[in-house]
Amino acid sequence: MRVAFIIVLSFFTLVRSEIFLGQQDSSARNENLPPGEKEARGVLDKSPRHGEWVDVSYEGSKVPIRSWIVYPERKDMPQS
């Protein structure tokens, strides 16, 4: 029983190591994760979105909240 446990534990350790080492490969990028520092600028430049600063005023304050909003680029006006 103990031998079987050691074999199973060794197998899972090996599989886990291969998964961990596979994630260290910088040439294969997981598309489900955000880009890293090196790729971020290129991804942002290709993005079909744009952003701008807006002042959001709220009741009870003379100072608006400065907010950065990002929305998709559109050729036509959105319907409200």
Residue pairs with C-beta under 8 A, 6 or more apart in sequence:
22 28
29 35
29 36
29 39
34 40
35 42
35 43
48 72
48 73
49 70
49 71
49 72
49 73
50 70
50 71
50 73
51 68
51 69
51 70
51 71
52 68
52 69
53 66
53 67
53 68
54 66
54 67
54 68
54 69
55 64
55 65
55 66
55 67
56 64
56 65
56 66
56 67
57 64
57 65
58 64
58 65
